[in-house]
Structures are given as structure tokens and as C-alpha cells.
């Protein structure tokens, strides 16, 4: 089973067809890159996976579970995009920065369990 599977992804900005028929899968613990020229749709794909930009067609699955089309439901599942050039709290450790990002979503043991899983 793929950790992430994208099938026939289509994204429109008004009448502009920004992403057309993109499909790919990523295995668990696999590292991949999306490479292309400026305007090719790389950022749009990432924003769509995070639920920030709506898709006009296609399916996205994470560990076999289909992702909803509504952005707030995607965020509620714990997916997020950290855009380039965003600043971290430099006095804090990596772990402390991650906790800051999760403060509204989880608390206590549930947060600690997720943190341990991330650092494995």
C-alpha cells in the first residue's frame, strides 16, 4: 500500500488548467522530489495535497484513505504544508517547533505519541 497515492489530479485557477492529469504514488519512508520549471504546477500540487487549493478532479489517498475535497477536513486530519522561507522559532529545538505547530490539534499523551512516531 502506498503512503500517498495521487490519481488523475486536476486543478483549475478559474479558466486556467494549472495541473492536468497528474498521477504518482509514494511509498512509506520513501523520499521523492517534484521537479519542473517555473509555472509547471509543483507548488500547486503541494498546496492541493495540503487542502489549501481545491482540486477540480482526481483522487488523493493517504494510506488507502481517500482525502476529502474540503480544505478544513484535510487540515483536521493533521495535514499541513510548510511553505519555503518560513521562519522557525530559532531559540527553540526542532521538537519544540513541532509542538508549537500542533498546539491546537492535540494535547498530552496523544501529542507525545505522535511526536515519538515522527522521531522514529
SELUM-870303 format. One record per atom (N, C-alpha, C): atom name; x negated, y, z; residue in three letters. Coordinates in nm, 2 decimals. Atoms other than C-alpha are relative to their C-alpha. Layout:
N
(node CA,(X,Y,Z),ALA)
...
This chain:
120
(node N,(-0.08,-0.12,0.00),UNK)
(node CA,(0.00,0.00,0.00),UNK)
(node C,(-0.09,0.12,0.00),UNK)
(node N,(0.08,-0.13,0.01),UNK)
(node CA,(-0.13,0.35,-0.09),UNK)
(node C,(0.04,0.08,0.12),UNK)
(node N,(-0.03,-0.10,-0.10),UNK)
(node CA,(-0.16,0.61,0.18),UNK)
(node C,(0.08,0.11,-0.06),UNK)
(node N,(-0.07,-0.11,0.07),UNK)
(node CA,(-0.04,0.87,-0.07),UNK)
(node C,(0.02,-0.05,-0.14),UNK)
(node N,(-0.04,0.03,0.14),UNK)
(node CA,(0.14,0.80,-0.40),UNK)
(node C,(0.08,0.11,-0.05),UNK)
(node N,(-0.07,-0.10,0.08),UNK)
(node CA,(0.24,1.07,-0.64),UNK)
(node C,(0.04,-0.05,-0.13),UNK)
(node N,(-0.04,0.06,0.12),UNK)
(node CA,(0.45,0.97,-0.93),UNK)
(node C,(0.08,0.11,-0.08),UNK)
(node N,(-0.07,-0.09,0.10),UNK)
(node CA,(0.55,1.20,-1.23),UNK)
(node C,(0.04,0.13,0.06),UNK)
(node N,(-0.02,-0.13,-0.07),UNK)
(node CA,(0.51,1.52,-1.03),UNK)
(node C,(0.02,0.11,-0.10),UNK)
(node N,(-0.03,-0.12,0.08),UNK)
(node CA,(0.66,1.83,-1.20),UNK)
(node C,(0.03,0.11,0.09),UNK)
(node N,(-0.02,-0.12,-0.08),UNK)
(node CA,(0.65,2.18,-1.06),UNK)
(node C,(0.02,0.12,-0.10),UNK)
(node N,(-0.03,-0.12,0.08),UNK)
(node CA,(0.80,2.49,-1.21),UNK)
(node C,(-0.01,0.13,0.08),UNK)
(node N,(-0.01,-0.14,-0.05),UNK)
(node CA,(0.75,2.86,-1.13),UNK)
(node C,(0.09,0.07,-0.10),UNK)
(node N,(-0.09,-0.06,0.10),UNK)
(node CA,(1.06,3.00,-1.30),UNK)
(node C,(0.00,-0.09,-0.12),UNK)
(node N,(0.00,0.07,0.13),UNK)
(node CA,(1.02,2.91,-1.66),UNK)
(node C,(-0.13,-0.06,-0.03),UNK)
(node N,(0.14,0.05,0.02),UNK)
(node CA,(0.65,2.82,-1.63),UNK)
(node C,(-0.01,-0.14,0.06),UNK)
(node N,(0.02,0.14,-0.05),UNK)
(node CA,(0.59,2.44,-1.61),UNK)
(node C,(-0.15,-0.01,0.04),UNK)
(node N,(0.14,-0.01,-0.06),UNK)
(node CA,(0.28,2.46,-1.38),UNK)
(node C,(-0.06,-0.14,0.01),UNK)
(node N,(0.05,0.13,-0.01),UNK)
(node CA,(0.24,2.09,-1.32),UNK)
(node C,(0.10,-0.10,-0.07),UNK)
(node N,(-0.09,0.08,0.09),UNK)
(node CA,(0.37,1.83,-1.57),UNK)
(node C,(-0.05,-0.14,0.01),UNK)
(node N,(0.02,0.14,0.01),UNK)
(node CA,(0.39,1.46,-1.51),UNK)
(node C,(-0.12,-0.06,0.07),UNK)
(node N,(0.12,0.04,-0.07),UNK)
(node CA,(0.10,1.42,-1.26),UNK)
(node C,(0.03,-0.13,0.08),UNK)
(node N,(-0.02,0.12,-0.09),UNK)
(node CA,(0.07,1.07,-1.10),UNK)
(node C,(-0.14,-0.04,0.05),UNK)
(node N,(0.12,0.05,-0.06),UNK)
(node CA,(-0.20,0.94,-0.87),UNK)
(node C,(0.03,-0.07,0.13),UNK)
(node N,(-0.01,0.06,-0.13),UNK)
(node CA,(-0.25,0.73,-0.56),UNK)
(node C,(-0.13,0.01,0.07),UNK)
(node N,(0.12,-0.01,-0.09),UNK)
(node CA,(-0.49,0.75,-0.27),UNK)
(node C,(0.01,-0.11,0.10),UNK)
(node N,(0.00,0.11,-0.10),UNK)
(node CA,(-0.58,0.45,-0.05),UNK)
(node C,(-0.04,0.05,0.13),UNK)
(node N,(0.04,-0.04,-0.14),UNK)
(node CA,(-0.62,0.47,0.32),UNK)
(node C,(-0.15,0.01,0.01),UNK)
(node N,(0.14,-0.03,-0.03),UNK)
(node CA,(-0.95,0.62,0.42),UNK)
(node C,(-0.08,0.03,-0.13),UNK)
(node N,(0.07,-0.03,0.13),UNK)
(node CA,(-1.03,0.69,0.05),UNK)
(node C,(-0.01,0.15,-0.01),UNK)
(node N,(0.03,-0.14,0.02),UNK)
(node CA,(-1.18,1.03,-0.03),UNK)
(node C,(0.01,0.03,-0.15),UNK)
(node N,(-0.02,-0.03,0.14),UNK)
(node CA,(-1.07,1.19,-0.36),UNK)
(node C,(-0.01,0.15,-0.02),UNK)
(node N,(0.01,-0.15,0.04),UNK)
(node CA,(-1.11,1.53,-0.54),UNK)
(node C,(0.10,0.02,-0.11),UNK)
(node N,(-0.08,-0.04,0.12),UNK)
(node CA,(-0.87,1.71,-0.77),UNK)
(node C,(-0.09,0.11,-0.06),UNK)
(node N,(0.09,-0.09,0.07),UNK)
(node CA,(-1.09,1.88,-1.03),UNK)
(node C,(0.07,0.05,-0.12),UNK)
(node N,(-0.05,-0.06,0.12),UNK)
(node CA,(-0.99,2.12,-1.30),UNK)
(node C,(-0.04,0.15,-0.01),UNK)
(node N,(0.03,-0.15,0.02),UNK)
(node CA,(-1.03,2.47,-1.45),UNK)
(node C,(0.10,0.08,0.08),UNK)
(node N,(-0.09,-0.10,-0.06),UNK)
(node CA,(-0.87,2.78,-1.31),UNK)
(node C,(0.14,-0.01,-0.07),UNK)
(node N,(-0.14,0.01,0.06),UNK)
(node CA,(-0.49,2.76,-1.36),UNK)
(node C,(0.04,-0.13,-0.04),UNK)
(node N,(-0.03,0.13,0.04),UNK)
(node CA,(-0.49,2.39,-1.41),UNK)
(node C,(0.11,-0.07,0.09),UNK)
(node N,(-0.10,0.05,-0.08),UNK)
(node CA,(-0.25,2.33,-1.12),UNK)
(node C,(-0.05,-0.07,0.13),UNK)
(node N,(0.06,0.07,-0.11),UNK)
(node CA,(-0.49,2.20,-0.85),UNK)
(node C,(0.07,0.05,0.13),UNK)
(node N,(-0.06,-0.06,-0.12),UNK)
(node CA,(-0.36,2.44,-0.58),UNK)
(node C,(0.15,-0.03,0.01),UNK)
(node N,(-0.15,0.02,0.01),UNK)
(node CA,(0.00,2.40,-0.69),UNK)
(node C,(0.03,-0.15,0.05),UNK)
(node N,(-0.02,0.14,-0.04),UNK)
(node CA,(-0.03,2.02,-0.64),UNK)
(node C,(-0.02,-0.01,0.15),UNK)
(node N,(0.02,0.00,-0.14),UNK)
(node CA,(-0.17,2.07,-0.29),UNK)
(node C,(0.11,0.07,0.08),UNK)
(node N,(-0.11,-0.07,-0.06),UNK)
(node CA,(0.09,2.33,-0.20),UNK)
(node C,(0.13,-0.08,0.00),UNK)
(node N,(-0.12,0.08,0.02),UNK)
(node CA,(0.36,2.09,-0.33),UNK)
(node C,(0.00,-0.12,0.10),UNK)
(node N,(0.01,0.11,-0.10),UNK)
(node CA,(0.23,1.80,-0.12),UNK)
(node C,(0.03,0.04,0.14),UNK)
(node N,(-0.02,-0.05,-0.14),UNK)
(node CA,(0.24,2.02,0.19),UNK)
(node C,(0.14,0.05,0.02),UNK)
(node N,(-0.14,-0.04,-0.01),UNK)
(node CA,(0.60,2.12,0.11),UNK)
(node C,(0.02,0.15,-0.01),UNK)
(node N,(-0.01,-0.15,0.01),UNK)
(node CA,(0.52,2.49,0.06),UNK)
(node C,(0.07,0.04,-0.13),UNK)
(node N,(-0.06,-0.02,0.13),UNK)
(node CA,(0.61,2.48,-0.31),UNK)
(node C,(0.09,-0.12,-0.03),UNK)
(node N,(-0.10,0.11,0.04),UNK)
(node CA,(0.92,2.28,-0.42),UNK)
(node C,(-0.04,-0.07,-0.13),UNK)
(node N,(0.02,0.07,0.13),UNK)
(node CA,(0.89,2.02,-0.69),UNK)
(node C,(0.13,-0.01,-0.08),UNK)
(node N,(-0.11,0.00,0.08),UNK)
(node CA,(1.12,2.01,-0.98),UNK)
(node C,(0.03,-0.15,-0.05),UNK)
(node N,(-0.02,0.14,0.03),UNK)
(node CA,(1.07,1.64,-1.04),UNK)
(node C,(-0.11,-0.09,0.05),UNK)
(node N,(0.10,0.09,-0.05),UNK)
(node CA,(0.88,1.33,-0.93),UNK)
(node C,(0.02,-0.04,0.14),UNK)
(node N,(-0.01,0.05,-0.14),UNK)
(node CA,(0.83,1.14,-0.61),UNK)
(node C,(-0.14,0.01,0.07),UNK)
(node N,(0.12,0.00,-0.08),UNK)
(node CA,(0.58,1.17,-0.33),UNK)
(node C,(0.03,-0.10,0.12),UNK)
(node N,(-0.01,0.10,-0.11),UNK)
(node CA,(0.53,0.88,-0.08),UNK)
(node C,(-0.13,0.00,0.08),UNK)
(node N,(0.11,0.02,-0.10),UNK)
(node CA,(0.31,0.86,0.23),UNK)
(node C,(0.03,-0.13,0.07),UNK)
(node N,(-0.01,0.13,-0.05),UNK)
(node CA,(0.25,0.51,0.34),UNK)
(node C,(0.14,-0.07,-0.03),UNK)
(node N,(-0.13,0.06,0.05),UNK)
(node CA,(0.56,0.40,0.14),UNK)
(node C,(0.12,0.07,0.04),UNK)
(node N,(-0.12,-0.08,-0.04),UNK)
(node CA,(0.79,0.66,0.29),UNK)
(node C,(0.01,0.12,-0.09),UNK)
(node N,(-0.02,-0.11,0.09),UNK)
(node CA,(0.94,0.90,0.04),UNK)
(node C,(0.01,0.13,0.08),UNK)
(node N,(0.00,-0.13,-0.06),UNK)
(node CA,(0.88,1.26,0.13),UNK)
(node C,(0.12,0.08,-0.05),UNK)
(node N,(-0.11,-0.07,0.04),UNK)
(node CA,(1.18,1.48,0.13),UNK)
(node C,(-0.04,0.12,-0.09),UNK)
(node N,(0.03,-0.12,0.09),UNK)
(node CA,(1.21,1.78,-0.11),UNK)
(node C,(0.01,0.13,0.08),UNK)
(node N,(-0.02,-0.12,-0.08),UNK)
(node CA,(1.30,2.03,0.17),UNK)
(node C,(-0.13,0.03,0.08),UNK)
(node N,(0.13,-0.03,-0.07),UNK)
(node CA,(0.98,2.21,0.30),UNK)
(node C,(0.01,-0.01,0.15),UNK)
(node N,(-0.01,0.01,-0.15),UNK)
(node CA,(1.10,2.23,0.66),UNK)
(node C,(-0.01,-0.15,0.05),UNK)
(node N,(0.01,0.14,-0.03),UNK)
(node CA,(1.14,1.85,0.66),UNK)
(node C,(-0.14,-0.06,-0.01),UNK)
(node N,(0.14,0.04,0.02),UNK)
(node CA,(0.79,1.80,0.53),UNK)
(node C,(-0.08,0.04,0.11),UNK)
(node N,(0.08,-0.05,-0.12),UNK)
(node CA,(0.64,2.02,0.80),UNK)
(node C,(0.04,-0.08,0.12),UNK)
(node N,(-0.04,0.07,-0.12),UNK)
(node CA,(0.85,1.84,1.06),UNK)
(node C,(-0.07,-0.14,0.01),UNK)
(node N,(0.07,0.13,0.00),UNK)
(node CA,(0.67,1.52,0.96),UNK)
(node C,(-0.15,0.01,0.03),UNK)
(node N,(0.14,-0.02,-0.04),UNK)
(node CA,(0.34,1.67,1.05),UNK)
(node C,(-0.10,0.03,-0.11),UNK)
(node N,(0.09,-0.03,0.11),UNK)
(node CA,(0.20,1.75,0.71),UNK)
(node C,(-0.02,0.15,-0.01),UNK)
(node N,(0.03,-0.14,0.01),UNK)
(node CA,(0.02,2.08,0.66),UNK)
(node C,(-0.12,0.02,-0.09),UNK)
(node N,(0.11,-0.03,0.09),UNK)
(node CA,(-0.22,2.25,0.42),UNK)
(node C,(-0.08,0.11,0.07),UNK)
(node N,(0.09,-0.11,-0.05),UNK)
(node CA,(-0.52,2.45,0.55),UNK)
(node C,(-0.07,0.06,-0.12),UNK)
(node N,(0.06,-0.06,0.12),UNK)
(node CA,(-0.60,2.68,0.26),UNK)
(node C,(-0.15,0.04,0.02),UNK)
(node N,(0.14,-0.04,-0.01),UNK)
(node CA,(-0.96,2.77,0.18),UNK)
(node C,(-0.01,0.14,0.06),UNK)
(node N,(0.04,-0.13,-0.06),UNK)
(node CA,(-1.12,3.07,0.35),UNK)
(node C,(0.09,0.04,0.12),UNK)
(node N,(-0.08,-0.03,-0.12),UNK)
(node CA,(-0.90,3.04,0.66),UNK)
(node C,(-0.10,-0.01,0.12),UNK)
(node N,(0.09,-0.01,-0.11),UNK)
(node CA,(-1.07,3.12,0.98),UNK)
(node C,(0.04,-0.09,0.12),UNK)
(node N,(-0.02,0.08,-0.11),UNK)
(node CA,(-1.11,2.89,1.27),UNK)
(node C,(-0.03,0.08,0.13),UNK)
(node N,(0.04,-0.06,-0.12),UNK)
(node CA,(-1.14,2.99,1.63),UNK)
(node C,(-0.14,-0.04,0.03),UNK)
(node N,(0.14,0.05,0.00),UNK)
(node CA,(-1.52,2.98,1.63),UNK)
(node C,(-0.05,-0.03,0.14),UNK)
(node N,(0.04,0.04,-0.13),UNK)
(node CA,(-1.56,2.97,2.01),UNK)
(node C,(0.05,-0.14,0.04),UNK)
(node N,(-0.06,0.13,-0.04),UNK)
(node CA,(-1.35,2.65,2.02),UNK)
(node C,(-0.07,-0.11,-0.08),UNK)
(node N,(0.05,0.12,0.07),UNK)
(node CA,(-1.46,2.30,1.93),UNK)
(node C,(0.10,-0.04,-0.11),UNK)
(node N,(-0.09,0.05,0.11),UNK)
(node CA,(-1.31,2.11,1.63),UNK)
(node C,(0.13,-0.05,0.07),UNK)
(node N,(-0.12,0.06,-0.07),UNK)
(node CA,(-1.08,1.92,1.87),UNK)
(node C,(0.09,0.11,0.06),UNK)
(node N,(-0.08,-0.11,-0.06),UNK)
(node CA,(-0.97,2.24,2.04),UNK)
(node C,(0.08,0.08,-0.11),UNK)
(node N,(-0.07,-0.06,0.11),UNK)
(node CA,(-0.89,2.40,1.70),UNK)
(node C,(0.12,-0.09,-0.05),UNK)
(node N,(-0.11,0.09,0.05),UNK)
(node CA,(-0.68,2.09,1.60),UNK)
(node C,(0.11,0.00,0.10),UNK)
(node N,(-0.11,-0.01,-0.10),UNK)
(node CA,(-0.49,2.11,1.93),UNK)
(node C,(0.08,0.13,-0.02),UNK)
(node N,(-0.07,-0.13,0.02),UNK)
(node CA,(-0.41,2.48,1.86),UNK)
(node C,(0.10,-0.02,-0.12),UNK)
(node N,(-0.09,0.02,0.12),UNK)
(node CA,(-0.26,2.37,1.52),UNK)
(node C,(0.12,-0.09,0.03),UNK)
(node N,(-0.11,0.09,-0.03),UNK)
(node CA,(-0.04,2.11,1.69),UNK)
(node C,(0.08,0.04,0.12),UNK)
(node N,(-0.07,-0.03,-0.13),UNK)
(node CA,(0.08,2.30,1.99),UNK)
(node C,(0.15,0.01,-0.01),UNK)
(node N,(-0.14,-0.01,0.01),UNK)
(node CA,(0.43,2.35,1.86),UNK)
(node C,(0.07,-0.14,-0.03),UNK)
(node N,(-0.05,0.13,0.05),UNK)
(node CA,(0.47,1.99,1.74),UNK)
(node C,(0.00,-0.11,0.11),UNK)
(node N,(0.01,0.12,-0.09),UNK)
(node CA,(0.35,1.76,2.01),UNK)
(node C,(-0.06,0.05,0.13),UNK)
(node N,(0.05,-0.03,-0.13),UNK)
(node CA,(0.26,1.76,2.38),UNK)
(node C,(-0.05,-0.13,0.06),UNK)
(node N,(0.04,0.11,-0.08),UNK)
(node CA,(0.09,1.54,2.63),UNK)
(node C,(-0.06,-0.12,-0.06),UNK)
(node N,(0.06,0.13,0.04),UNK)
(node CA,(0.03,1.17,2.56),UNK)
(node C,(0.02,-0.01,-0.15),UNK)
(node N,(-0.02,0.01,0.14),UNK)
(node CA,(0.18,1.19,2.21),UNK)
(node C,(-0.11,0.08,-0.08),UNK)
(node N,(0.11,-0.07,0.07),UNK)
(node CA,(-0.07,1.46,2.11),UNK)
(node C,(-0.13,-0.07,0.02),UNK)
(node N,(0.13,0.07,-0.03),UNK)
(node CA,(-0.36,1.28,2.28),UNK)
(node C,(-0.01,-0.12,-0.09),UNK)
(node N,(0.00,0.12,0.09),UNK)
(node CA,(-0.27,0.96,2.09),UNK)
(node C,(-0.03,0.03,-0.14),UNK)
(node N,(0.03,-0.04,0.14),UNK)
(node CA,(-0.27,1.14,1.76),UNK)
(node C,(-0.14,0.05,-0.01),UNK)
(node N,(0.14,-0.05,0.00),UNK)
(node CA,(-0.60,1.31,1.84),UNK)
(node C,(-0.10,-0.11,0.00),UNK)
(node N,(0.09,0.12,0.00),UNK)
(node CA,(-0.76,0.98,1.92),UNK)
(node C,(0.00,-0.07,-0.13),UNK)
(node N,(-0.01,0.07,0.13),UNK)
(node CA,(-0.63,0.83,1.60),UNK)
(node C,(-0.08,0.08,-0.11),UNK)
(node N,(0.07,-0.08,0.09),UNK)
(node CA,(-0.77,1.13,1.40),UNK)
(node C,(-0.15,-0.01,0.01),UNK)
(node N,(0.15,0.00,-0.02),UNK)
(node CA,(-1.12,1.10,1.55),UNK)
(node C,(-0.06,-0.14,-0.01),UNK)
(node N,(0.05,0.14,0.02),UNK)
(node CA,(-1.15,0.72,1.48),UNK)
(node C,(-0.08,-0.01,-0.12),UNK)
